[in-house]
Amino acid sequence: MENLIEVSHAVKKFREYRALDDVTLSFEQGKIHGIVGRNGSGKTVLFKCICGLLKLDGGEILVGGKRIGKEIEMPESAGVIIENPGFLPNYSGYHNLRFLADIQRKIKKQDIYQVIAQVGLDPKSRKHVGKYSMGMRQRLGLAQAIMEDPELLILDEPMNGLDNQGVEDIRRLLLGLKEKGKTILLASHNREDIAVLCDTVVEMDRGKILGIQRQEH
């Protein structure tokens, strides 16, 4: 399989602090890649740079052979959860996703119902998102990330706030997406998530890559 993402000598600075310090790595298509490291290690900054949400100060990132911030502003087919998913609190989960789906007009009402059910929520519930638990919001965030069937998923702590059953559900869902050939980048503090799900594990600290490990499943 070829690499979907190539990160080459990436540097991202915030004043004097290097959040990414000459990072070079690649992510193979159709695999789940884990990023581990303590808070401030650079995981979220790396994800934001891959998504085009932050611009690099040096180096380059290619997704699908195209340079982010030069040839394309952001990856062409990506679903993203970075930090807490933001939704309109006075609308239901369905209506939140419907508003977002109407921007691209790629999917129909039935597709939205299906993806909400897929993450373990009731698509016909009228409960406002403002009354959702953290775990329910996280599930809805994942539904948003996968609803347009993207080739790439970038998920920063997607299991936050989920109970044990929720974690099992989402792990099963992610492994199913990998079976369909999707590429998934996953940051998690939970070593078990990383062990169960990931084909490769990248360890980061203070903006540098400490090591890359391959896991057999």
C-alpha positions in Angstrom: 0.0 0.0 0.0 1.2 3.5 -0.7 1.4 6.4 1.8 -1.6 8.7 1.9 0.2 11.3 4.1 3.8 12.4 3.9 5.1 14.8 6.6 8.6 16.2 5.7 10.7 18.3 8.1 7.6 19.9 9.6 8.2 22.9 11.9 5.5 24.8 13.8 6.4 27.5 16.2 4.5 29.5 18.7 6.9 32.4 19.4 10.0 30.6 20.5 8.4 27.3 21.3 8.6 24.6 18.7 5.4 22.6 18.8 6.6 20.6 15.9 10.4 20.3 15.6 11.6 18.9 12.3 9.0 16.1 12.1 9.3 13.6 9.3 7.0 10.6 9.0 4.5 8.9 6.7 1.1 7.2 7.1 0.2 4.3 4.9 -3.2 4.1 3.3 -5.8 1.8 4.7 -4.3 1.5 8.2 -5.0 2.8 11.6 -2.1 4.9 12.9 -1.9 5.8 16.6 -0.2 8.9 18.0 0.7 8.8 21.6 2.4 11.3 24.0 1.6 13.4 27.0 -0.2 16.8 26.8 2.0 19.3 24.9 3.8 16.6 22.9 2.6 18.0 19.6 -0.1 15.4 18.7 -3.0 17.9 18.2 -0.7 20.5 16.5 0.4 17.8 14.0 -3.3 16.9 13.3 -4.2 20.6 12.8 -1.4 21.0 10.4 -2.4 17.9 8.4 -6.0 19.3 8.3 -4.8 22.7 7.1 -6.1 24.4 10.3 -2.6 25.6 11.1 0.2 26.7 8.7 3.6 25.2 9.0 6.6 27.5 9.6 8.9 25.0 7.8 8.7 21.8 5.8 5.7 20.4 4.1 2.8 18.0 4.4 1.4 16.1 1.4 -2.0 14.4 1.5 -2.8 12.3 -1.5 0.3 13.7 -3.2 -0.9 17.4 -2.8 0.8 20.0 -0.6 -1.4 21.3 2.2 -1.6 25.1 2.2 -0.1 25.3 -1.4 -1.9 23.0 -3.8 -4.9 22.5 -1.6 -6.1 24.3 1.6 -7.1 21.1 3.4 -7.4 17.3 2.6 -10.0 16.7 -0.1 -11.8 13.8 1.7 -11.3 13.9 5.4 -13.5 13.6 8.5 -12.1 15.3 11.6 -12.5 15.4 15.4 -10.1 17.8 17.0 -10.8 18.9 20.6 -14.5 19.0 21.6 -16.9 18.8 18.7 -18.8 22.0 18.3 -22.6 21.9 17.7 -25.6 24.2 17.9 -27.0 23.5 21.4 -30.6 24.3 20.7 -31.0 21.8 17.9 -31.2 18.0 17.8 -28.3 15.8 16.7 -30.1 15.1 13.4 -30.6 18.8 12.6 -27.0 19.7 13.5 -25.8 17.1 11.0 -28.4 18.2 8.4 -27.1 21.8 8.6 -23.6 20.6 7.9 -24.6 18.1 5.2 -26.4 20.9 3.3 -23.1 22.7 2.8 -21.7 20.0 0.5 -25.0 18.4 -0.6 -23.3 15.0 -0.8 -25.7 12.9 1.3 -29.5 12.5 1.9 -31.7 12.5 4.9 -31.6 8.7 5.1 -27.8 8.7 5.1 -27.8 11.0 8.2 -30.3 8.8 10.0 -28.1 5.8 9.2 -24.8 7.3 10.4 -26.4 8.5 13.7 -27.7 5.0 14.4 -24.3 3.6 13.4 -22.6 5.5 16.3 -25.3 4.3 18.8 -27.6 7.3 19.0 -31.3 7.6 18.2 -31.6 9.5 14.8 -35.3 10.4 15.6 -34.6 11.8 19.0 -35.7 15.5 19.4 -33.3 16.0 22.4 -31.3 19.2 22.0 -27.5 18.7 21.8 -27.1 21.2 24.7 -28.7 18.4 26.9 -26.4 15.7 25.6 -23.8 14.0 27.9 -20.2 14.3 26.9 -20.2 10.8 25.5 -23.3 11.5 23.4 -21.6 14.6 22.0 -18.5 12.5 21.2 -20.7 10.0 19.3 -22.3 12.8 17.4 -18.9 14.2 16.6 -17.9 10.8 15.1 -21.1 10.7 13.1 -20.2 14.1 11.7 -16.7 12.9 10.8 -17.8 9.8 9.0 -21.1 10.9 7.4 -19.8 11.9 4.0 -17.7 8.6 3.7 -14.3 10.3 3.7 -11.1 8.4 2.8 -9.2 9.9 5.8 -10.3 10.2 9.4 -8.3 12.3 11.9 -9.5 11.7 15.4 -8.1 13.4 18.4 -9.2 11.5 21.6 -12.4 10.2 20.0 -13.2 8.0 23.1 -13.4 10.9 25.5 -16.4 10.7 27.8 -17.5 7.3 26.5 -18.5 4.5 28.9 -17.1 1.0 28.4 -19.9 0.0 26.0 -19.4 3.2 24.0 -15.6 2.5 23.7 -16.4 -1.1 22.5 -18.9 0.3 19.9 -16.5 2.9 18.6 -13.6 0.5 18.4 -15.8 -1.9 16.4 -16.8 0.9 14.1 -13.3 2.1 13.5 -12.1 -1.5 12.7 -15.0 -1.8 10.2 -14.0 1.5 8.5 -10.4 0.2 8.2 -11.8 -3.0 6.6 -13.3 -0.7 4.0 -9.9 0.8 3.2 -10.2 4.0 5.2 -7.0 5.6 6.7 -7.4 6.6 10.3 -5.1 8.8 12.5 -5.9 8.3 16.1 -4.6 10.2 19.2 -5.4 8.6 22.5 -4.2 8.5 26.1 -5.7 5.1 26.4 -3.0 2.5 25.7 -5.6 -0.2 25.3 -7.3 1.7 22.4 -3.9 2.0 20.8 -3.0 -1.7 21.3 -6.4 -3.0 20.0 -6.8 -0.7 17.0 -3.5 0.6 15.6 -1.2 -0.9 13.0 1.5 1.7 13.7 2.2 3.7 16.9 4.1 7.0 16.7 5.4 8.3 20.0 5.8 12.1 20.3 7.3 14.4 23.0 8.0 18.1 22.9 7.3 18.3 19.2 9.7 15.5 18.2 9.2 11.9 17.1 10.6 9.5 19.7 9.9 6.3 17.9 7.6 4.5 15.5 6.4 1.0 16.3 4.6 -1.5 14.1 2.0 -3.8 15.6 0.7 -7.1 14.3 -3.0 -7.9 14.5 
